């Protein structure tokens, strides 16, 4: 038996999915259909080549510094160690209790050198009109606390890690300014232990891109 098991923490990306209100949904189609491919191969051999048109903020995605800062590191400039097997913990702050996550919610935990995953339960509203409005978010004070205490990555199972009712984005500014990566639109955090697992969220190695979908996952180590 393996000494660990994997838990998927990503939403499915499909045709027509709206991740962020106001941004276009992905278009997923054939570039080369199986039927069309038959003309290029011997009988009984066929292939499909897909075509995807989408904005990079689609599904469960990761933000690098370039997303916020013109001179910040893009996805191609970050090493694999930034994305893979990060020591992680879950901090549970149910949205039914509060939508505003402050540093006081974080202080009971050791966040240094950790991927900090904030579980609010908001993922239950995924792909519904409720998901986009009045969602849970971190305060600027919470972001400063995470920065000052050396978090490596911060994830949330909500529509945005910032409050989207205004135009400021202090959490993105604080975290990405300190090269602390952000993962938004997580799901399945209720299936994780509070600690004792590793977190991974690996994007393609795009140059000039600051955000892209990931297959986020947890590796839960068996004791």
Secondary structure as a PSIPRED ss2 file (coil, helix, strand):
# PSIPRED VFORMAT (PSIPRED V4.0)

   1 X C   1.000  0.000  0.000
   2 X C   1.000  0.000  0.000
   3 X C   1.000  0.000  0.000
   4 X E   0.000  0.000  1.000
   5 X E   0.000  0.000  1.000
   6 X E   0.000  0.000  1.000
   7 X E   0.000  0.000  1.000
   8 X E   0.000  0.000  1.000
   9 X C   1.000  0.000  0.000
  10 X C   1.000  0.000  0.000
  11 X C   1.000  0.000  0.000
  12 X C   1.000  0.000  0.000
  13 X C   1.000  0.000  0.000
  14 X C   1.000  0.000  0.000
  15 X C   1.000  0.000  0.000
  16 X C   1.000  0.000  0.000
  17 X C   1.000  0.000  0.000
  18 X C   1.000  0.000  0.000
  19 X C   1.000  0.000  0.000
  20 X C   1.000  0.000  0.000
  21 X C   1.000  0.000  0.000
  22 X C   1.000  0.000  0.000
  23 X C   1.000  0.000  0.000
  24 X C   1.000  0.000  0.000
  25 X C   1.000  0.000  0.000
  26 X C   1.000  0.000  0.000
  27 X E   0.000  0.000  1.000
  28 X E   0.000  0.000  1.000
  29 X E   0.000  0.000  1.000
  30 X E   0.000  0.000  1.000
  31 X E   0.000  0.000  1.000
  32 X E   0.000  0.000  1.000
  33 X C   1.000  0.000  0.000
  34 X H   0.000  1.000  0.000
  35 X H   0.000  1.000  0.000
  36 X H   0.000  1.000  0.000
  37 X H   0.000  1.000  0.000
  38 X H   0.000  1.000  0.000
  39 X H   0.000  1.000  0.000
  40 X H   0.000  1.000  0.000
  41 X C   1.000  0.000  0.000
  42 X C   1.000  0.000  0.000
  43 X C   1.000  0.000  0.000
  44 X C   1.000  0.000  0.000
  45 X C   1.000  0.000  0.000
  46 X C   1.000  0.000  0.000
  47 X C   1.000  0.000  0.000
  48 X C   1.000  0.000  0.000
  49 X E   0.000  0.000  1.000
  50 X E   0.000  0.000  1.000
  51 X E   0.000  0.000  1.000
  52 X E   0.000  0.000  1.000
  53 X E   0.000  0.000  1.000
  54 X C   1.000  0.000  0.000
  55 X C   1.000  0.000  0.000
  56 X C   1.000  0.000  0.000
  57 X C   1.000  0.000  0.000
  58 X C   1.000  0.000  0.000
  59 X C   1.000  0.000  0.000
  60 X C   1.000  0.000  0.000
  61 X E   0.000  0.000  1.000
  62 X E   0.000  0.000  1.000
  63 X E   0.000  0.000  1.000
  64 X C   1.000  0.000  0.000
  65 X H   0.000  1.000  0.000
  66 X H   0.000  1.000  0.000
  67 X H   0.000  1.000  0.000
  68 X C   1.000  0.000  0.000
  69 X C   1.000  0.000  0.000
  70 X C   1.000  0.000  0.000
  71 X C   1.000  0.000  0.000
  72 X C   1.000  0.000  0.000
  73 X C   1.000  0.000  0.000
  74 X C   1.000  0.000  0.000
  75 X H   0.000  1.000  0.000
  76 X H   0.000  1.000  0.000
  77 X H   0.000  1.000  0.000
  78 X C   1.000  0.000  0.000
  79 X C   1.000  0.000  0.000
  80 X H   0.000  1.000  0.000
  81 X H   0.000  1.000  0.000
  82 X H   0.000  1.000  0.000
  83 X C   1.000  0.000  0.000
  84 X C   1.000  0.000  0.000
  85 X C   1.000  0.000  0.000
  86 X E   0.000  0.000  1.000
  87 X E   0.000  0.000  1.000
  88 X E   0.000  0.000  1.000
  89 X E   0.000  0.000  1.000
  90 X E   0.000  0.000  1.000
  91 X E   0.000  0.000  1.000
  92 X E   0.000  0.000  1.000
  93 X C   1.000  0.000  0.000
  94 X C   1.000  0.000  0.000
  95 X C   1.000  0.000  0.000
  96 X C   1.000  0.000  0.000
  97 X C   1.000  0.000  0.000
  98 X C   1.000  0.000  0.000
  99 X C   1.000  0.000  0.000
 100 X E   0.000  0.000  1.000
 101 X E   0.000  0.000  1.000
 102 X C   1.000  0.000  0.000
 103 X H   0.000  1.000  0.000
 104 X H   0.000  1.000  0.000
 105 X H   0.000  1.000  0.000
 106 X H   0.000  1.000  0.000
 107 X C   1.000  0.000  0.000
 108 X C   1.000  0.000  0.000
 109 X C   1.000  0.000  0.000
 110 X C   1.000  0.000  0.000
 111 X C   1.000  0.000  0.000
 112 X C   1.000  0.000  0.000
 113 X C   1.000  0.000  0.000
 114 X C   1.000  0.000  0.000
 115 X E   0.000  0.000  1.000
 116 X E   0.000  0.000  1.000
 117 X E   0.000  0.000  1.000
 118 X E   0.000  0.000  1.000
 119 X E   0.000  0.000  1.000
 120 X C   1.000  0.000  0.000
 121 X C   1.000  0.000  0.000
 122 X H   0.000  1.000  0.000
 123 X H   0.000  1.000  0.000
 124 X H   0.000  1.000  0.000
 125 X H   0.000  1.000  0.000
 126 X C   1.000  0.000  0.000
 127 X C   1.000  0.000  0.000
 128 X C   1.000  0.000  0.000
 129 X H   0.000  1.000  0.000
 130 X H   0.000  1.000  0.000
 131 X H   0.000  1.000  0.000
 132 X H   0.000  1.000  0.000
 133 X C   1.000  0.000  0.000
 134 X C   1.000  0.000  0.000
 135 X C   1.000  0.000  0.000
 136 X C   1.000  0.000  0.000
 137 X E   0.000  0.000  1.000
 138 X E   0.000  0.000  1.000
 139 X C   1.000  0.000  0.000
 140 X H   0.000  1.000  0.000
 141 X H   0.000  1.000  0.000
 142 X H   0.000  1.000  0.000
 143 X H   0.000  1.000  0.000
 144 X H   0.000  1.000  0.000
 145 X H   0.000  1.000  0.000
 146 X H   0.000  1.000  0.000
 147 X H   0.000  1.000  0.000
 148 X H   0.000  1.000  0.000
 149 X C   1.000  0.000  0.000
 150 X C   1.000  0.000  0.000
 151 X C   1.000  0.000  0.000
 152 X C   1.000  0.000  0.000
 153 X E   0.000  0.000  1.000
 154 X E   0.000  0.000  1.000
 155 X E   0.000  0.000  1.000
 156 X E   0.000  0.000  1.000
 157 X C   1.000  0.000  0.000
 158 X C   1.000  0.000  0.000
 159 X C   1.000  0.000  0.000
 160 X C   1.000  0.000  0.000
 161 X C   1.000  0.000  0.000
 162 X C   1.000  0.000  0.000
 163 X C   1.000  0.000  0.000
 164 X C   1.000  0.000  0.000
 165 X C   1.000  0.000  0.000
 166 X C   1.000  0.000  0.000
 167 X C   1.000  0.000  0.000
 168 X C   1.000  0.000  0.000
 169 X C   1.000  0.000  0.000
 170 X H   0.000  1.000  0.000
 171 X H   0.000  1.000  0.000
 172 X H   0.000  1.000  0.000
 173 X H   0.000  1.000  0.000
 174 X H   0.000  1.000  0.000
 175 X H   0.000  1.000  0.000
 176 X H   0.000  1.000  0.000
 177 X H   0.000  1.000  0.000
 178 X C   1.000  0.000  0.000
 179 X C   1.000  0.000  0.000
 180 X C   1.000  0.000  0.000
 181 X E   0.000  0.000  1.000
 182 X E   0.000  0.000  1.000
 183 X E   0.000  0.000  1.000
 184 X E   0.000  0.000  1.000
 185 X C   1.000  0.000  0.000
 186 X C   1.000  0.000  0.000
 187 X C   1.000  0.000  0.000
 188 X C   1.000  0.000  0.000
 189 X H   0.000  1.000  0.000
 190 X H   0.000  1.000  0.000
 191 X H   0.000  1.000  0.000
 192 X C   1.000  0.000  0.000
 193 X C   1.000  0.000  0.000
 194 X C   1.000  0.000  0.000
 195 X C   1.000  0.000  0.000
 196 X C   1.000  0.000  0.000
 197 X E   0.000  0.000  1.000
 198 X E   0.000  0.000  1.000
 199 X E   0.000  0.000  1.000
 200 X E   0.000  0.000  1.000
 201 X C   1.000  0.000  0.000
 202 X C   1.000  0.000  0.000
 203 X C   1.000  0.000  0.000
 204 X C   1.000  0.000  0.000
 205 X C   1.000  0.000  0.000
 206 X C   1.000  0.000  0.000
 207 X C   1.000  0.000  0.000
 208 X C   1.000  0.000  0.000
 209 X C   1.000  0.000  0.000
 210 X C   1.000  0.000  0.000
 211 X E   0.000  0.000  1.000
 212 X E   0.000  0.000  1.000
 213 X E   0.000  0.000  1.000
 214 X C   1.000  0.000  0.000
 215 X C   1.000  0.000  0.000
 216 X C   1.000  0.000  0.000
 217 X E   0.000  0.000  1.000
 218 X E   0.000  0.000  1.000
 219 X E   0.000  0.000  1.000
 220 X E   0.000  0.000  1.000
 221 X E   0.000  0.000  1.000
 222 X C   1.000  0.000  0.000
 223 X C   1.000  0.000  0.000
